[in-house]
């Protein structure tokens, strides 16, 4: 599976807010850095990352990501996105690292 295919699998699960499928698309030692200021919170390992996703989905069940551009560079994939909820939105970028067909790292950055 290519890095692009691995990220597409992850994004499909994320769009469905299916925590089990999101975690299945990630390595057991995965890393996620969210967009909390100033430097983002860092979650390490499937259990910590699962808790972060579950909290996000519970807090924003109507939230939706729309990919604006996707760039693949070896084991890295960069996705420029727009996240909407209710009448608000933010734009940002995710930098993914893929290992063995699974997302190993997702670093999120947001405008503003």
C-alpha atoms as one frame of an Amber mdcrd trajectory, in Angstrom:
protein
   0.000   0.000   0.000   1.392   3.407  -0.947   1.623   6.287   1.520  -1.167
   8.040  -0.371  -3.414   4.969  -0.121  -2.670   4.629   3.611  -3.640   8.247
   4.249  -6.787   7.874   2.111  -7.771   4.851   4.249  -7.154   6.890   7.404
  -9.150   9.863   6.084 -12.112   7.681   5.103 -12.269   6.276   8.643 -11.792
   9.745  10.127 -14.584  11.215   7.972 -16.887   8.458   9.266 -15.778   9.299
  12.842 -15.053   5.583  13.263 -12.441   5.521  16.046 -11.799   1.784  15.673
 -11.129   2.119  11.930  -8.934   5.193  12.476  -6.787   3.315  14.987  -6.671
   0.272  12.675  -5.183   2.586  10.014  -2.377   3.651  12.401   0.696   1.950
  13.867   0.556   0.840  17.506   3.277   3.377  18.344   1.549   6.188  16.425
   1.999   9.866  17.227  -0.566  12.644  16.850   0.086  16.332  17.495  -3.077
  18.449  17.584  -3.473  22.149  16.829  -3.728  23.448  20.399  -1.679  26.630
  20.851   1.119  27.311  21.093   2.772  24.056  19.973   0.001  21.457  19.970
  -0.557  18.607  22.386   1.381  15.425  21.613  -0.255  12.012  21.970   1.924
   8.899  21.727   0.651   5.339  21.287  -2.643   3.946  20.067  -4.400   4.295
  23.439  -3.580   8.000  23.833  -4.360   8.763  20.182  -7.665   6.849  20.408
  -8.675   8.988  23.405  -7.845  12.181  21.485  -9.972  11.132  18.486 -12.873
  10.022  20.692 -12.827  13.400  22.480 -12.759  15.314  19.182 -15.630  13.318
  17.680 -17.721  13.672  20.861 -17.108  17.432  21.049 -17.842  18.060  17.377
 -20.117  15.355  15.932 -21.068  17.635  13.022 -17.422  18.470  12.212 -16.118
  17.578   8.757 -12.754  17.791   7.003 -12.491  18.608   3.322  -9.138  17.984
   1.662  -8.119  20.905  -0.550  -4.804  19.490  -1.763  -2.804  16.313  -1.166
   0.909  15.918  -1.870   2.819  12.621  -1.603   6.597  12.577  -1.127   7.902
   9.096  -0.370   6.668   8.068   3.089   5.266  11.558   3.726   1.868  12.909
   2.728   0.803  16.520   3.217  -2.899  17.340   3.198  -4.128  20.931   3.086
  -7.657  20.963   4.536 -10.686  22.929   5.675 -12.522  21.816   8.817 -16.118
  22.970   9.227 -18.586  22.747  12.111 -21.912  24.518  12.480 -21.319  27.985
  11.020 -17.551  28.056  11.612 -14.414  26.755   9.949 -10.618  26.693  10.109
  -8.000  25.802   7.519  -4.815  23.901   8.094  -2.310  21.283   7.058  -1.580
  17.742   8.231   1.835  16.185   7.747   1.590  12.386   7.773   4.369   9.830
   8.001   3.475   6.336   6.796   5.260   3.132   7.781   4.390  -0.345   6.485
   1.098   0.863   5.010  -0.084   2.517   8.250  -0.080   6.093   9.500   2.729
   6.372  12.032   2.543  10.118  12.614   0.011  12.895  12.032   1.199  16.414
  12.790  -1.590  19.003  12.500  -1.146  22.744  11.930  -3.899  25.372  11.676
  -4.124  28.949  10.388  -4.864  31.636  12.917
